[in-house]
Amino acid sequence: MKFGERLKKLRNESGQTQETVAQSLHVSRQTISNWENERSYPDIESLITLSEVYEISLDELLKEDTFMEKKIIKDAKLKKRYQRIILGASLLVTIFIVLNIIWVSGIMIQQKYFSDNWEEVVIKEDYPDLKDPNAPKETYLYEKNEGKVHLMVAKESLGSKFRNNYMKFNHKTKISGSYEKSGEEILNVVYVDEQAFLVYVPIKNSESLLVRVDEKMNYLDDVPKEPIDERVSYVYDAEIKKEINEYLDVNRAELLEVKKVSEREYQSINS
């Protein structure tokens, strides 16, 4: 006996209509009709419910019907495969959400630190940008003073962070620093990270050079393994090297002070 005929026979023997069986399985009457006429077939959950409705075992329901047995095995394999796909997709979505929460939380913590410990300032540009007339005419910064050390950090909007550094957990905020000496002389530096402290060195009859120094303020002319996101100058001319080293030697104490303050703030900002 075919599967559809067996379903119809069992329903008639139980004295039920297609409508009452459909209600028990929470499907439409047309679905029951399709099963009985073998236009479609029930899934494994529906088969179990049918066996309960007709009060017979699943083996009896599928008796001598190799097609349905094969279908059940195939459906079970497909179900397990789909479950694995859904589980894997759910896990990926969960990881994605958690990473986003961690990333956004880090930004919020950093912004709170700036709000609590730094001063927000706005610098208005009085001259047009010839390259980009639509460029913003205001620059937003965070500033902090400690003695003669002055620190600055460019303020980024949340939108800018999403555009430029989305999910970049290794991105660190660099600090521009300066030290006001007697008169109008100002020492300018950039604290990029623990491995890169940069100093602007004025050169006679030329523009200032941004050079890399070690922890004792000695000039480094080797190219670092990790690229630095600044226009660092590497000088090989002996006379210019001498001029750089003399400048660093004269201002060593002040530069060390700027580095100490910058390093402390860098750790607080990027922790």
C-alpha positions in Angstrom: 0.0 0.0 0.0 1.3 3.4 -0.9 2.0 6.0 1.8 -0.8 8.3 0.7 -3.4 5.5 0.6 -2.2 4.4 4.1 -2.8 7.9 5.5 -6.3 8.1 4.0 -7.1 4.6 5.4 -5.9 5.5 8.8 -7.9 8.7 8.8 -11.1 7.0 7.8 -10.5 4.2 10.4 -10.1 6.9 13.1 -13.3 8.5 12.0 -11.7 11.9 11.3 -12.0 14.4 8.5 -9.1 16.1 6.7 -10.1 19.3 8.5 -9.8 17.7 12.0 -6.5 16.1 11.2 -5.2 19.4 9.8 -6.2 21.2 13.0 -4.2 18.6 15.1 -1.1 19.2 13.0 -1.7 23.0 12.7 -1.6 22.8 8.9 -4.3 23.5 6.2 -6.8 20.9 5.0 -5.3 21.2 1.5 -1.9 20.0 3.0 -3.6 16.9 4.3 -5.2 16.3 0.9 -1.8 16.7 -0.8 -0.2 14.2 1.5 -3.0 11.6 0.9 -2.8 12.1 -2.8 1.1 12.1 -2.7 1.4 15.6 -4.3 3.7 16.4 -1.4 5.0 14.6 1.7 5.1 15.5 5.4 8.4 16.2 7.2 9.7 14.2 10.1 7.9 16.3 12.8 4.6 16.0 10.9 5.1 12.2 10.6 5.6 11.9 14.4 2.5 13.9 15.0 0.5 11.8 12.5 1.6 8.6 14.3 0.3 10.1 17.6 -3.0 11.2 16.0 -3.6 7.7 14.5 -2.2 6.0 17.6 0.3 3.9 15.8 4.1 3.7 15.8 6.2 5.5 13.2 7.4 2.1 11.9 3.8 1.0 11.3 3.1 4.3 9.6 6.0 3.8 7.2 5.6 0.1 6.8 6.9 -1.2 3.5 7.3 2.3 2.1 10.9 2.6 1.1 10.4 5.9 -0.5 9.2 7.5 2.7 12.0 5.9 4.7 14.6 7.3 2.3 12.9 10.7 2.5 13.0 10.7 6.3 16.7 9.9 6.3 17.3 12.6 3.7 15.2 15.1 5.6 17.0 14.3 8.8 20.4 14.8 7.2 19.2 18.1 5.6 17.8 19.3 8.9 21.1 18.6 10.7 23.0 20.4 7.9 20.6 23.4 8.2 20.9 23.4 11.9 24.7 23.6 11.6 24.5 26.4 9.1 22.0 28.3 11.3 24.2 27.7 14.4 27.3 28.8 12.5 25.6 31.9 11.2 24.2 32.7 14.6 27.6 32.4 16.1 29.1 34.7 13.5 26.4 37.3 14.1 26.9 37.1 17.9 30.7 37.5 17.5 30.1 40.5 15.1 27.7 42.2 17.6 30.1 41.6 20.5 33.1 43.0 18.6 31.0 46.1 17.7 30.0 46.6 21.3 33.6 46.3 22.4 34.8 48.7 19.7 32.1 51.3 20.4 32.6 51.0 24.2 36.3 51.7 23.7 35.4 54.9 21.7 33.0 56.0 24.4 35.5 55.4 27.2 38.1 57.4 25.3 35.8 60.3 24.6 34.8 60.4 28.3 38.5 60.6 29.3 39.0 63.5 26.9 35.9 65.3 28.3 37.0 64.8 31.9 40.7 65.6 31.5 41.2 67.6 28.4 39.8 70.9 27.1 38.0 71.0 23.8 38.9 73.9 21.5 37.9 75.1 18.1 40.4 76.7 15.7 38.8 78.9 13.0 40.6 79.1 9.7 40.7 82.6 8.3 42.2 81.6 4.9 40.6 79.5 2.1 41.8 76.0 1.3 42.8 76.4 -2.4 42.8 72.6 -2.9 39.3 72.1 -1.4 37.1 75.2 -1.2 34.4 73.2 0.6 36.8 72.0 3.3 35.6 72.8 6.9 36.8 76.2 8.1 37.0 75.0 11.7 39.3 72.4 13.3 38.3 70.7 16.6 41.0 69.7 19.0 41.5 68.5 22.5 44.2 70.4 24.5 46.0 69.9 27.8 48.7 71.8 29.6 51.1 70.6 32.2 53.6 73.1 33.2 55.3 74.3 30.0 54.2 71.1 28.2 51.3 71.6 25.8 49.5 68.6 24.3 47.1 68.4 21.4 44.9 65.7 19.9 42.7 66.0 16.8 39.1 65.4 17.7 37.3 62.9 15.5 33.6 62.6 15.1 32.0 59.2 15.5 31.2 59.2 11.8 34.8 59.9 11.0 35.9 57.0 13.3 33.5 54.7 11.5 34.8 55.8 8.1 38.5 55.6 8.9 39.1 53.2 11.8 36.0 50.9 11.9 36.9 47.8 13.9 40.6 48.7 13.9 41.3 47.6 17.5 45.0 48.3 17.0 44.5 51.9 16.0 46.1 54.3 18.5 45.5 58.0 19.0 48.8 60.0 18.5 49.6 63.2 20.4 51.2 66.4 19.2 53.2 68.1 21.9 55.2 71.2 22.4 57.4 72.8 25.0 57.6 76.6 25.5 61.1 77.7 26.2 62.3 81.2 27.1 61.4 83.8 24.6 59.5 82.7 21.5 61.3 79.4 21.0 58.9 76.4 21.0 59.9 72.7 20.7 57.4 70.7 18.7 57.1 66.9 18.8 54.7 64.1 17.8 54.2 61.1 20.0 53.0 58.4 17.6 53.4 55.3 19.9 55.8 53.6 22.3 58.2 53.0 19.4 58.1 56.3 17.6 58.8 59.7 19.2 59.3 62.4 16.6 60.8 65.9 16.9 60.7 68.9 14.6 64.2 70.2 14.1 64.8 73.6 12.6 67.5 73.6 9.9 69.4 76.6 8.8 68.3 77.9 5.4 65.7 75.1 5.1 62.4 73.9 6.4 62.2 72.1 9.7 62.7 68.3 9.6 60.6 65.8 11.4 63.1 63.2 12.8 62.8 60.1 14.9 64.7 59.9 18.2 65.3 57.2 20.8 64.3 57.2 24.5 67.4 59.4 25.2 66.7 61.9 22.5 69.4 60.6 20.1 68.7 60.9 16.4 67.7 57.6 14.6 68.5 57.4 10.9 67.3 53.8 10.4 64.0 53.1 8.8 61.7 51.3 11.4 60.1 47.9 10.5 56.6 49.3 11.2 55.7 52.2 8.9 55.0 55.6 10.6 52.0 57.6 9.5 54.0 60.8 9.5 56.4 62.4 7.0 59.6 61.5 8.8 62.9 62.7 7.4 65.9 60.4 7.2 69.0 62.4 6.8 72.4 61.1 5.5 74.2 64.4 5.0 76.9 64.7 7.7 76.4 68.5 8.2 72.7 68.3 8.6 73.1 65.3 10.9 75.4 67.3 13.0 72.9 70.2 13.2 70.1 67.8 14.2 72.3 66.2 17.0 73.3 69.6 18.3 69.6 70.7 18.5 68.7 67.5 20.3 71.6 67.9 22.7 70.7 71.5 23.6 67.0 70.7 24.2 67.4 67.2 25.6 65.9 67.9 29.1 62.9 69.7 27.7 62.2 67.0 25.1 62.5 64.3 27.7 59.9 66.2 29.8 57.5 66.4 26.8 58.0 62.7 26.1 57.3 61.8 29.7 54.0 63.7 29.8 53.0 62.5 26.3 53.7 58.9 27.2 51.6 59.0 30.3 48.7 60.6 28.4 49.1 58.2 25.5 48.7 55.2 27.9 45.6 56.8 29.5 44.0 57.6 26.1 44.7 54.3 24.4 44.3 51.9 27.4 
